[in-house]
């Protein structure tokens, strides 16, 4: 996830173009704060004279000052054959981001583990679905929120899974949120109620019932790294078999991020 604090439509378009195929760009001013506080972005981009919000220590920050943006545009114009503005800006941003963005986040690691456990590369559709939920679990507490992100209704989302003989998308949503619970509770200083608040559960008890109903164990047990690995294997063996992955590949166009959120 990239969090973007900017109003320039050209910069927003460029950021969307250079983001990973399965990655969301959060730029809605009403969502930026929550994405930084409760989410797991790999990069926070601030444009112009805007103040840089406080961010977690592990989040990389790129401040695109007005002087730098003007210098880029002036350099583009001086070229004998200037490139289109969007293409030029994308090229410059790729170079800058490659040197500062966080690589290998816990979400990347979890997706890699799921890929190994399933025995194959994860389809774009599943990677996008899972990354959205894992990087911003507080936002995606129910199917309606996820469906809206991909310009679908809840019913249309469920119908697409049903036509491909896949389990309900809610099943995948619950598993991804449970993996997020395991990650948050890997910090011994985080309480169950604190984890529930960060992840958007209505209470610690509600989170315990959800986790236990899905996995058969309490959230406290998920503090054990060995059990978290078992959780990944269980998810993959039940819902990411070869048949499941083939069906998910048919959903690649559905779960490709289509807009800046």
C-alpha positions in Angstrom: 0.0 0.0 0.0 1.1 3.5 -0.8 -0.4 6.4 1.1 -0.4 9.6 -0.9 -1.1 13.1 0.5 -1.5 15.2 -2.7 -4.3 16.8 -4.7 -2.5 17.1 -8.0 -4.4 14.7 -10.4 -1.3 14.1 -12.5 0.6 12.9 -9.4 -2.3 10.7 -8.4 -2.4 9.2 -11.9 1.3 8.6 -11.9 1.3 6.9 -8.5 -1.5 4.6 -9.5 0.4 3.7 -12.7 3.6 2.8 -10.9 2.1 1.0 -8.0 2.3 -2.8 -7.9 -0.4 -4.5 -9.9 -2.0 -5.8 -6.6 -1.5 -2.6 -4.6 -3.8 0.1 -3.5 -3.0 3.8 -3.4 -4.8 5.6 -0.5 -5.2 9.3 -1.3 -8.6 10.2 0.1 -7.9 12.8 2.8 -10.5 11.1 5.0 -8.6 7.8 4.9 -5.0 8.9 4.9 -4.8 9.2 8.7 -6.3 5.8 9.4 -4.1 4.2 6.7 -1.0 5.6 8.5 -2.2 4.8 12.0 -3.8 1.4 11.5 -2.5 0.2 8.2 0.8 -1.2 7.0 2.0 1.0 4.0 5.4 0.5 2.4 5.5 4.2 1.5 4.0 7.5 2.5 4.3 10.2 -0.2 3.7 13.9 0.7 3.6 16.4 -2.1 4.2 20.2 -2.2 4.0 22.3 1.0 1.8 19.8 2.9 2.9 19.0 6.4 4.3 15.4 6.9 2.0 13.5 9.3 3.5 11.5 12.1 4.1 8.0 10.8 5.2 4.7 12.3 9.0 4.3 12.4 8.9 1.4 9.9 7.1 3.4 7.2 9.3 5.1 4.6 8.4 8.8 3.8 9.0 10.5 0.4 8.5 14.3 0.5 8.1 15.7 -3.0 8.8 19.4 -2.4 7.4 21.9 -4.9 11.0 22.9 -5.9 11.8 19.3 -6.9 8.6 18.9 -8.9 9.2 22.2 -10.7 12.8 21.2 -11.5 11.6 17.9 -12.9 9.1 19.7 -15.2 11.7 22.2 -16.3 14.2 19.5 -17.2 11.5 17.7 -19.1 10.7 20.8 -21.1 14.4 21.3 -22.0 14.6 18.0 -23.8 14.7 18.2 -27.6 11.6 16.0 -27.7 9.9 16.3 -24.3 8.2 13.1 -23.1 4.5 13.3 -22.2 4.2 14.7 -18.7 2.7 11.6 -17.2 5.3 9.3 -18.7 8.1 11.5 -17.5 6.7 11.8 -14.0 6.2 8.0 -13.7 9.8 7.5 -14.7 11.2 9.9 -12.2 9.0 8.6 -9.4 10.0 5.0 -10.1 13.6 5.9 -9.6 13.1 7.8 -6.4 10.7 5.2 -4.9 13.1 2.3 -5.7 15.6 3.9 -3.3 13.3 4.7 -0.4 10.3 2.5 -0.3 10.2 -0.4 2.3 10.7 -3.8 0.8 9.8 -7.1 2.4 7.0 -6.0 4.7 5.3 -8.6 6.9 2.5 -8.6 4.2 5.0 -9.5 1.5 6.4 -12.2 3.8 2.9 -13.7 4.5 2.0 -13.7 0.8 5.3 -15.5 0.0 4.6 -18.1 2.7 1.1 -18.7 1.3 2.6 -19.1 -2.2 5.1 -21.7 -1.0 2.4 -23.5 1.0 0.0 -23.6 -2.0 2.8 -24.9 -4.2 2.5 -22.2 -6.9 2.5 -18.5 -7.7 -0.4 -16.7 -6.3 -2.8 -15.3 -8.9 -3.0 -11.5 -9.2 -6.6 -11.6 -8.0 -5.9 -13.4 -4.7 -2.7 -11.4 -4.1 -4.7 -8.2 -4.6 -7.6 -9.4 -2.4 -5.3 -10.5 0.4 -3.0 -7.5 0.2 -5.9 -5.1 0.6 -7.1 -6.9 3.7 -3.7 -7.5 5.3 -2.4 -4.0 4.7 -5.6 -2.2 6.0 -7.6 -4.8 8.0 -9.4 -2.1 9.9 -11.0 -0.9 6.7 -12.0 -4.3 5.4 -14.1 -5.8 8.2 -16.9 -7.0 6.0 -17.6 -7.9 2.3 -19.3 -4.7 1.5 -16.2 -2.6 2.1 -14.1 -4.9 -0.1 -16.7 -5.1 -2.9 -16.9 -1.3 -3.0 -13.1 -1.0 -3.5 -13.4 -3.1 -6.6 -16.5 -1.4 -7.9 -18.8 -4.3 -7.1 -21.8 -4.9 -5.0 -21.7 -7.4 -2.2 -24.1 -9.7 -4.2 -22.0 -9.4 -7.4 -18.8 -10.3 -5.5 -20.4 -13.4 -4.0 -21.9 -14.4 -7.4 -18.4 -14.3 -9.0 -17.1 -16.7 -6.4 -20.2 -19.0 -6.7 -19.9 -19.3 -10.4 -16.3 -20.5 -10.1 -17.2 -23.0 -7.3 -15.1 -21.1 -4.8 -15.9 -20.8 -1.1 -17.6 -17.5 -0.1 -15.3 -14.5 -0.3 -16.2 -14.0 3.3 -14.2 -17.2 4.1 -11.1 -15.7 2.5 -11.7 -12.4 4.2 -11.9 -14.1 7.6 -8.7 -16.0 7.0 -6.8 -12.9 6.0 -8.1 -11.0 9.0 -7.0 -13.9 11.2 -3.5 -13.7 9.7 -3.5 -10.0 10.6 -4.5 -10.9 14.2 -1.6 -13.3 14.4 0.8 -10.6 13.1 -0.4 -7.9 15.6 -0.3 -10.3 18.5 3.3 -11.4 17.6 4.2 -8.2 19.5 4.1 -9.3 23.2 3.3 -5.8 24.3 -0.1 -5.8 22.4 -3.1 -6.9 24.4 -6.0 -8.8 22.9 -8.2 -5.7 23.3 -5.6 -3.5 21.7 -5.3 -5.9 18.7 -9.1 -5.9 18.4 -9.2 -2.1 18.3 -6.4 -1.9 15.7 -8.0 -4.5 13.5 -11.5 -3.1 13.6 -13.2 -5.8 15.7 -16.0 -4.5 17.9 -14.4 -6.0 21.0 -11.7 -8.4 22.2 -14.4 -11.0 22.8 -15.7 -10.6 19.3 -12.2 -11.1 17.9 -11.7 -14.2 20.1 -15.0 -15.8 18.8 -14.1 -15.1 15.2 -10.6 -16.5 15.5 -11.6 -19.5 17.5 -14.6 -20.3 15.2 -12.2 -20.3 12.2 -9.1 -22.0 13.7 -10.2 -23.7 16.8 -7.6 -21.8 18.9 -7.7 -18.6 20.9 -5.9 -15.5 19.8 -3.4 -15.9 22.6 -2.2 -19.1 21.0 -1.4 -17.2 17.8 1.5 -15.4 19.6 3.4 -18.6 19.0 5.4 -18.3 15.7 5.1 -22.1 15.1 1.3 -21.9 15.4 1.3 -18.9 13.0 3.1 -21.1 10.4 0.5 -23.8 11.0 -2.2 -21.3 10.3 -0.7 -20.4 6.9 -0.5 -24.1 6.0 -4.1 -24.7 7.1 -5.3 -21.8 5.0 -3.4 -23.0 1.9 -4.4 -26.6 2.2 -8.1 -25.8 2.6 -8.6 -22.9 0.3 -5.5 -22.4 -2.0 -5.2 -25.8 -3.7 -4.6 -26.1 -7.4 -8.3 -26.0 -8.1 -8.7 -22.9 -6.0 -5.8 -21.1 -7.6 -7.1 -21.9 -11.1 -10.5 -20.4 -10.2 -8.8 -17.3 -8.7 -7.0 -16.7 -12.0 -10.3 -16.2 -13.7 -10.9 -13.3 -11.2 -7.7 -11.4 -12.1 -9.6 -8.6 -13.9 -12.1 -8.3 -11.1 -9.6 -7.7 -8.3 -7.2 -5.5 -10.2 -7.2 -2.1 -8.3 -9.1 0.4 -10.6 -8.8 3.7 -8.8 -7.0 5.7 -6.2 -8.9 5.2 -2.9 
